[in-house]
Amino acid sequence: MIPVAGYEGAHVGVLGLGRSGLSAARALREGDATAVCWDDNELARDVAEADGFEVRDLSKPQAFDGIATLIVSPGIPHLYPAPNKVVAAAMAAGVPVDNDIGLFFRSFATQGWNTYDVTPRVVAVTGSNGKSTTSALIHHILEHVGRDVQLAGNIGRGVLDIDPPGDGGVVVLELSSYQTELARALTPDVAVFTNLSPDHLDRHGGLGGYFAAKRRLFAEGGPDRAIIGVDEAEGLFLAGQLSEGPGDDRVIRVSSESKLSGPGWSVFAKKGFLSEYRKGRQAGSIDLRPIKGLPGAHNHQNACAAYATCRTLGLAPKVIEAAFHTFGGLPHRSQIIAEAHGATFVNDSKATNVDSALKALQAFTNIRWICGGLEKDGGIAGLKPGLRNVTKAYVIGREAAQFAMQLEGVETQVCTTMAAAVEAAMAEAEAGDTVLLAPAAASFDQYDSFERRGEDFVDEVQRRL
């Protein structure tokens, strides 16, 4: 655990007692602060009380008397679409609002580092799509070469639950916009921006607010190196803001769509080949096509970002390439779960928005596509470029018929349930087909998480093999 520094003897409010909230409370206690906890859920409050924490209704008048700051869990809104009443009360009382990410960055470095030969480093990854795979891939590569590395944040362990790093240790953090938008300290050594597509717009007051939340990771602390996906306008803008000129190699530009040129540092993938250029000369290359754990252009972008990160940490191209070949991918993210009778079965339940589902559709051919769920703002018109790869769509979800009606030019079957969709797709699949779950929608109309939806898909497939 990382003990929280700077609040010794103080009372600190903790709102939301899920994984990150309880972790923050415990880390505050380790740092000799008193955590004052609240959650609307009675069971969560009981768990905190059983752990010895003071529980206080922070929505009551004068509840913030004597409170130094309020730590808020990621899922609790502080501004849009409306502030949570406890957050509003804290702001009205002049109490600063922070989160566990802010506590981590202010507490991570210690006096013990003075005895280390190599200072520990933090790599932080954000973006709309691919940040989990990119974070896990960086962690895998560093683990492959025997580095002291930990994975935390939105994936792996809570940021305050990790072990204090050893000499030369690396911490890889996946950070969502919910986490970056509120943290009062953001000081990674290497920061990665994968891409941007519309998501969580109600939480951030629109696309501009969503981008601003991501941008804070680069603007607040000033990382030593910034690795920026430049396939969207926002990435190009961010790279330009951070760079002092075309040759500034503190900014590494990454693309899976274009060959990048110029005197700076860039990593790009074209037709399945990754290339690294520095000062106008090629410095490394990898054939990504035979790497099963990284299928499709979207995973090639992830590979470029992970490659660039590991190059900044001193790894050679051939070492990184060898680690790529041992990466098995993440569950629910273009995960190959079975190959039978010439057909391939792929679980991409994490494709909850149009952009991520489109990338999945463009990664495969002859697709028998299981899609549908709780449709997000903006509709699904953006899927059109990938529909040419779809042989037939099998639509699930409560509004399956409405979803199917929007898939113009594609043969569809309204299945509603995962069991019916898998049964129909497997009955019709032929050699060379890919049965792909890439819903392009949230899961909450039928499941409590995209993970549970993916697990259901896996179970239904394996039950029929």
N, C-alpha and C positions, 0 to 999 in steps of 0.2 A: 504494500500500500504506500501511496505518496502522502505523507502527512501535510496538511494544509498549513502554509506559512502566512504570518502576518495578522492573525486573528487571536493570538494568545490571550486568554482571559476574556474574550468578547463573546457576546451572544449573537449567533448568526441564524437567520430564518432559513428554513429549507421547505420549499413548496413542491409537492409531488414526491411520493415515496416509492416510486418504482426502482428499477435497477440503478439509474444514475443518481436519484435522490438519496437513497439509502447509502450508496457508496460515498456521496459527498458528506453526508452526516457523519459517517464513520471516520472519514479522512479529517474532518474538522475536529472530531474528538481526539484523534491521534495527534493533532497539532495544538492541543490544549485549548480549544474553543468549545463553547457550549452550543450545540445545535438545537434549535427550537423548531419542531417539525409540524407540518400540517399537510393533510390530503383529504379531499372530499370523501374518499372511500374509507369506510369504517374499518374494514379488514386491514388495509394498509396502515392505518393509524395503530391498530392493535399490534401489528408486527413491529412497528417502531418503538412502541411502549415496552414490548417484551425485550427489545434490544437495549433498553435503559435510557431511551431518549425522552426528553420533555416534549409533550404534544400540546400545542396551543392553537386555538382557532384564530388564525391570522387575519380573518375578515372582520373580527370584532373591533369596536372603537378602542383606541389606544393600544392595540395589539403590538404596534411597532415601537412602543416606548422601550428604549434600551437595546434595540436591535441595530447591529452595526451595518448589516447588508442582508439582502435576500437572494438566495440561490434558487433558481427556477429550473425545473426539468424541461427537456426539449419540447415536449408536446403541448406545453401550456402557452397560449398566446399572450404577448405583452403589449401588442399594438394593434395588429389587424387579425381577424376582422373586427375584434373589439378586445381590449385588455381584460384579462382575468381580474376579478374583483380584488383578489389579494395583491396582485401586481399593481393594480391601480392605487390601492391603499398605500403600498410601499412608496410609490412615486409621489403621492400626495404628501406623505410624511417626510419626503426628502431622503429616503433610504435608498442607497444604490442597489441596482439589480444586476446580478451576474449569473453565471452557470458553472457547471463542473469543469468545462473546458478552460474558462478563465482562471479558476482555482488551480488547475493543473499547471498552466504556463507560469503562474506566479510562484509556484511551489516546487517545480521540477528540479531546478539547479540547487545544489547544496555546497557547503564549504568542503565536503569530502571530495569534491571533484578536483580540488587543488593537488591531490596526490595522484591523479590519473595521468597517464602518458597521452591518452587521446580523449578529448572531451566528448561526452555523449551527445547525440544529435537527434533531432526530431524531424521526421518527414510527415507532412500533413497533406492529405489528398481531399479535394472537393470537386464538385461538378454535378451535372444532372444525371448522367449515365456513365457507368463504367468505374465509378470510384471504388466500389467494393472489390471488383476484380483487380483493378490496378493496385490497390492497397495490399490485397492478398498476394499478388504476384511479386511485388517488391519484397514483402516479408519472406515469401518462398525462396526467392533468389538469394537473399542475405543468409537465410537459414541453410540453404544448399552449400554455401561456401564457409559455413561455420561461424558466422558472425553472431554476436550477442544481440538478438533482435526480439522485440515484442510487438504484437498487433493489438490495437485498442481503438476505442471511440465508438463509432457506429457499427463496428464489426469487432469480433473478439471480445476482449475484456473492457470494462469501464475504465476510463482514463486514469482515475484515481486508485483503481484496484491493481494496477501493474506493480511489479517489483521495482525498487530503485535501481537504475541501470548501473552496470559495471563499467570498467575502463573500456572506452570505445563502443559502448552500447548504442543501439539505434532503436528508437520507438517510432513505429509507423501508425499514424492516426488516420482513420477515415472520418471526415467531418461533414455533416449535412448542413444545409442552410439554416436549419433550426438551431444548430450549435454555433455556427460562426456569427450569426446575426447579433448575438447577445453577449458573447464573451468579452470581458473588459481587458483581457490580455491575450494576444495572439502573436506568438514569436517563434514560429518554426524555423529551422535552419534551411529546409527545403520545402517549398510549397508547390503543389501540383493542381492545375485546373484542367479537368478533362474536356468538358464541353458544356454547352448550355442549351436547354430546350424548355418550353413552358411546363411548369409544375409548381404545385403549392402556391398558386397565384393568390388565392384568398388569404393565405397566411401572411403574404408579403406585400399585399396591396398592389399586385400587378407584376409584370415581367421586370420592370425597372427595379422594383424593390427586391425581387428575387435575385437579380444579378448583383445588386448592391450588397446583399447579405453574403454572397460568395466572394465578392471583391474584398471584403474586410480582411480576409485571411492574408492578402498580399499588401494591403494598404496600412494596416494597423501596426504591424511589427517589422515589416521589411525583411523578408527572408534573404539569406545569402544567395540562394539560387531559386528562380521561379521557372517552372516547367509548364508551358501554356499551350493548350490545344487551340489552334488558330483556324479551325474549319468553320467557325461561326464569327459573325461580326463582333460579338462581345469579347471573344478570345483575342482577336486582332487588336481591338481597342485596349484591352488589358495589357497585352504584350508591349504595345506602343507606350502606354503610360509608365511602365516599369523600366523601360530601356532608355539608356542615354544616347543611343545611336545604333545603326545597323550592325556594328561590330561588337556590341556589348554582350559578352557571353555569360553574363549573370542571368540572362533570360534565354531559355532554350525553347524554341518553337517546335511544336509537334503537329503532324497532320497525317490523316489516313486517306486524304482526298487529292492532295497536290504535292508535287515535287517542290521542295523549298530550296531557295538559293540565297546567295548573299554572303557577306563576310562573317556573319555571326555563327551561332551554334544551333543546329537544327537536326531533328530526327523525324523521318517520314516513312510511310509505307505505301508502295505502289505495286499493284498486281501481286501482292503477297510477299514482297521483298522489303525488308526494313533497311534503311540507309541512314547513316550518321554522317553529317558534314560539319566541319569546323574550319573557319577561315577559307571557305571556298574549296576545301579538299575533303575527299571521302576518308572517314576515320574508322568506319566499321560497317558491316552488312550482315544480315541474317535472312535466310529463306524461312518465312513463317508458314508456308503452305503445309508442310507435313506435321505441324505441331497440333495435335488433336485437342489439347486443352484450350486453344485460342482460335476458334473458327470464326471467319467472317471479318469484314473491314472494321467493325466496331471493336472487336477484340484485338485487331492489329493496332488500332489507336491506343488501346490499353497497354499493349506490348511496347509501343514506342514511348509512352509516358514512363513505364516501369524501367525500360532500358535507360532512358535519359537520367532518371533518378539514380540508378545504380552506377552509372558512369560518373556522376558527381560525387559518389561515395567511394570512387577509386577502383571499381571493378572493370576488368578487361572484357571486350566484346565476346570472346570465345567462352569465357566463364559464364556470362549471362546467357548465351545461346544454349549451353549445356543445361542450365537450370530451366530454361523455357521448356525443354523436352520432357522434363519430369513434373511439370505443372499439370495437375489433373482438373483444373477449373473449380468453380464454386458451385455448390448446390443452387438450383433454381436460376442459373445464369448460363444459358446455352450449354447446359449439362447433358452430355450424351448418357442416357440411362440404360439403353439396350440396343442391340443390333440383332435382328431376327428375320429370316426369310428374305434377306436382301434389303430390308427396310431399316431405317435408323430412327430412334425415338429420342427426342430432345425436349428437356424440361427447361423452359425459359420463363417460369412464372413471375420472375422479377420484372419482366417487360410489362410494367403497369401503365406506361404512357405510350402515346403514339410514336414518339421518336425512337424509343428503345425497341418497340415491336417492329417498326420499319427496319431497323438494323438487323433484327433477327430474320425477317423475311428476305432480306437481301443477302444473307449469309448462306442460304440453302436454295435448292431447286426441287421441283416436283413435291411441293409441300402439301400435306394434308394438315390443315391448320385448325387447331383448337383455340378459339378466341372468345371474347366477350366477358362481361362482368359489369361492375359499376362504372359507367362511362364518365370520363373526366371532362372538364370544361374544354371547349374548342372542337368537339366532335372528332371524327376519325378520318376526315378527308385526307389528312397527311399521309395515310397508309398507301395511297394510290400507286406510288412508284414501285412498291414491293408486291403488289397483287399479281403481277405477271408471273411470279414464281409459284402461285398458289393453284393447285389442282382442284381443291375443294376446301371449303370452310365448314367447320362443325362448331356451331355457336352455343355457348353456355350462358348461364346467368338468368336472373329474373326477367330482364328485358331483352332476352335473346332474339325475339322476332324483330324488335325495333333495330337492334344492332345489325342483324342480317340484312335488313332492307337497305342499309347504307353501303353495302359491299357490292356496288354495281359491277357487272361483268364477271362476277365470281359465282360459281355454283355453290349454294349454301344448303345446310341442313340445320334446322333448329332442333337442338338436342336438350337444351336447358341444363341438364346435369352432366357432371364429368363422366360418370359411368356410361351414360348413353353416348357421349361424344367419343370416348375411347373405344367403345365397342364398335361403333360405326366406322371410325377411321381405321381400326385394325382389320376389320372385315374387308375393307376396300383397298388397303395398302398393297402395292406391288413392289417388286424388286426395284431399287433405285429411288423409292419414295422416302421422304422424311416426314414423320408424324411429329409435329411441332406444337407444343403449348407455348404461345406467346400472346397473352390475352389482350394487350392494348387497353387494359381497364383495371381498375382497382378490384380487390377481392371481396370487399366487405358486404356485398349483397348475399353472399353464400358462405364465406369463410372469414375467420377472424384475422387472417394474415395471408400474404402471398406465399409464405412458407408452407402453411397448411394446404393451400390450393395445390402447390407443387407436389407435396407429399401425397395428396390424393391422386394426382395424375400418375405418379410413380407406382403407387399401390395398384391402381386399376390396370396399368400396362403389365406389371409383373404378374398379376393374378391371371392374366390371359395368355402368357407366354408358355 
